Amino acid sequence: MIMADWAQESSIVATAAVFAADAPDFAYGVIGFCIAILTFLALSFGQTHGVARALRELATWILLLTGVAAGYNYRDELVSLANLVAAEINPAGLSARADTQTDGERAVRIQRRSDGHFLARTELNGFPMTMLVDTGASTVVLKPADAQRLGIDTERLRYSVPVQTANGTTYAASIKLKRVAVGPIQFTEIDALVAKPGTLRDSLLGMSFLNRLKSYEFSGDFLTLRI
């Protein structure tokens, strides 16, 4: 019966310490108070069940409370480490949350593909799409197959916009995308083009999207987008 009371009271004290972590100026005082209470309970418990067992119980709960305090104190560093690990192990092109520099900022990191390009997993008008990040493209450019996935009738488009490619000048059709998203970063009403059939291998995430960002930066094998 005493053991049950000890476990119940200890659980209540530990729970109180966890919730106290939401108040930074108060948390450590509460944790110290909890340790004092646990010490008292351990001494009481030890009179009936033995000092060694009581000390083991006390050590367990002190370690738990210390872990809560450490986790709260280093929460920003732990989140940053988790984001870095996620970016390293994600497949190329899959965005991972990146460290933010200011409150309210959203940022994602994209890993370089083995061929040296950055391939982004995006959503266009709610449809998942894989696109090549291209700072040399003035707009978002879709290959016809991707445009058709969005419900665009490519046969009825007017291909009148001249586009310079590695193979010379070709023509594309102007469209407007309702929504373009990369992870938590999203914009609406994005200017885009649909390329003529056979002129584009990958759809391009160009400057009509990238210029809307607060910044984008290339660092080693990673591209970081910020808004």
C-alpha atoms as one frame of an Amber mdcrd trajectory, in Angstrom:
protein
   0.000   0.000   0.000   2.833   2.363   0.900   4.598   1.470  -2.370   1.475
   2.342  -4.355   1.146   5.664  -2.539   4.818   6.403  -3.221   4.473   5.665
  -6.949   1.269   7.696  -7.219   2.691  10.722  -5.407   5.930  10.519  -7.388
   4.007  10.406 -10.677   1.998  13.483  -9.715   5.147  15.380  -8.754   6.906
  14.472 -12.033   3.869  15.506 -14.071   3.810  18.859 -12.312   7.461  19.361
 -13.191   6.820  18.676 -16.891   4.029  21.235 -17.088   6.137  23.729 -15.176
   8.615  23.731 -18.084   6.236  26.055 -19.935   7.137  28.817 -17.470  10.909
  29.394 -17.737  11.315  31.575 -14.628   9.372  29.114 -12.515  10.452  25.734
 -13.876  13.698  25.222 -12.017  12.213  26.301  -8.689   9.453  23.746  -9.143
  11.946  21.030 -10.066  14.010  21.791  -6.947  10.871  21.637  -4.846   9.947
  18.316  -6.462  13.361  16.878  -5.639  12.941  17.939  -2.004   9.504  16.290
  -1.866  10.852  13.132  -3.504  13.680  13.007  -0.959  11.192  13.234   1.873
   9.028  10.507   0.336  12.078   8.304  -0.190  13.068   8.607   3.455   9.545
   7.712   4.511   9.466   4.819   2.058  12.868   3.632   3.267  11.681   3.164
   6.833   9.336   0.414   5.653  10.953  -1.061   2.543  14.652  -0.469   3.078
  16.964   2.464   2.438  18.723   0.955  -0.587  15.477   0.448  -2.479  14.271
   3.920  -1.562  17.502   5.468  -2.805  17.168   3.630  -6.133  13.645   5.009
  -6.536  14.833   8.488  -5.617  17.734   8.338  -8.083  15.371   7.297 -10.891
  13.037  10.243 -10.349  15.904  12.722  -9.931  17.333  11.562 -13.271  13.888
  12.000 -14.836  13.543  15.536 -13.514  17.113  16.368 -14.577  16.277  15.135
 -18.082  13.188  17.361 -18.171  15.255  20.366 -17.092  18.032  19.637 -19.605
  15.555  19.064 -22.434  13.876  22.385 -21.705  17.145  24.285 -21.403  18.538
  22.921 -24.687  15.266  22.607 -26.607  16.374  24.908 -29.454  19.613  22.983
 -29.939  17.753  19.657 -29.923  15.299  20.895 -32.569  18.193  22.141 -34.728
  19.985  18.807 -34.392  16.822  16.910 -35.352  16.357  19.105 -38.426  19.988
  18.592 -39.477  19.758  14.814 -39.113  16.480  14.765 -41.065  18.059  16.763
 -43.903  21.048  14.385 -44.039  19.035  11.156 -44.191  16.194  12.358 -46.421
  16.282  11.234 -50.057  17.548  13.904 -52.471  14.779  16.370 -53.243  12.733
  15.718 -50.129  12.570  18.948 -48.154  13.412  19.041 -44.443  12.767  21.897
 -42.054  15.813  24.112 -41.578  16.879  26.370 -38.721  15.064  29.691 -38.723
  16.823  33.009 -38.197  13.863  35.093 -37.001  10.552  34.433 -35.285   7.819
  33.421 -37.703  10.269  32.475 -40.444   9.755  29.258 -42.415  12.713  27.472
 -43.973  13.403  24.191 -45.746  16.566  22.453 -46.918  16.859  20.396 -50.096
  19.731  17.989 -50.657  21.676  17.963 -53.917  21.051  15.015 -56.208  23.952
  12.767 -57.269  24.053  14.462 -60.700  24.630  17.853 -59.060  21.087  19.222
 -59.482  18.578  20.161 -56.808  15.307  18.330 -57.274  12.380  19.673 -55.222
   9.259  17.769 -54.204   6.573  20.377 -54.691   2.802  20.735 -54.741   1.203
  22.578 -57.654  -2.480  23.386 -57.197  -2.549  20.568 -54.628  -0.910  17.948
 -56.898   2.495  16.478 -55.917   5.155  17.291 -58.490   8.915  16.798 -58.801
  10.695  19.852 -60.211  14.247  20.873 -60.988  15.322  24.053 -59.189  16.626
  26.369 -61.916  17.773  29.910 -61.121  18.340  30.451 -64.842  14.636  30.026
 -65.650  12.710  33.290 -65.375   9.497  31.484 -64.444   8.170  28.142 -63.324
   8.080  25.964 -66.456   6.038  22.773 -66.781   6.548  19.975 -69.230   3.269
  19.046 -70.987   2.759  15.804 -69.025   2.895  17.676 -65.704   0.567  20.379
 -66.987  -1.937  17.707 -67.997  -1.810  16.263 -64.481  -3.096  19.639 -63.265
  -6.055  19.386 -65.626  -4.635  21.793 -68.225  -5.650  21.067 -71.812  -2.258
  21.478 -73.483  -3.773  21.104 -76.950  -5.679  24.365 -76.548  -2.796  26.454
 -75.235  -1.246  29.210 -77.319   2.522  28.695 -77.510   3.596  32.236 -78.200
   6.201  33.060 -75.501   9.783  32.726 -76.784  12.056  30.718 -74.482  15.816
  30.323 -74.774  17.097  26.787 -74.216  20.422  25.021 -74.701  19.126  23.902
 -78.110  18.056  27.377 -79.203  14.775  29.276 -79.126  11.476  27.488 -78.555
   8.013  28.658 -77.559   5.873  28.117 -74.478   2.354  28.946 -73.317   1.670
  31.321 -70.435  -0.474  30.116 -67.515  -1.125  31.070 -63.888  -0.760  28.557
 -61.041  -3.087  29.015 -58.076  -0.657  27.575 -55.534   2.950  26.389 -55.481
   4.385  24.858 -52.288   7.690  23.370 -51.171   7.193  21.915 -47.699   5.798
  24.663 -45.430   6.677  27.393 -47.955   3.848  28.251 -50.317   2.798  31.057
 -52.642  -0.337  31.740 -54.628  -0.899  33.163 -58.110   2.459  32.171 -59.617
   3.272  33.009 -63.244   4.290  29.911 -65.176   4.830  28.514 -68.649   3.994
  25.222 -70.319   6.705  24.054 -72.687   6.004  22.556 -76.091   6.061  18.744
 -76.204   9.558  17.299 -76.536  11.433  20.455 -75.449  11.718  19.908 -71.679
  12.775  16.823 -69.730  12.054  18.143 -66.213   9.618  20.771 -65.010  11.510
  23.780 -63.646  11.050  25.643 -60.374  12.189  29.015 -61.675  12.456  32.603
 -60.549   8.739  33.436 -60.504   8.725  31.232 -57.372  12.245  31.843 -56.065
  11.936  35.644 -56.263   9.023  35.497 -53.826  11.283  34.015 -51.141  12.984
  36.072 -48.468  16.206  34.343 -49.518  17.649  31.184 -51.019  21.207  30.018
 -50.508  23.412  27.205 -51.772  25.789  25.702 -49.216  27.669  22.516 -50.012
  25.162  19.819 -50.879  22.171  21.778 -49.636  19.847  24.493 -50.889  17.990
  26.432 -48.196  14.779  28.327 -48.959  13.485  30.943 -46.516  10.354  33.030
 -46.228
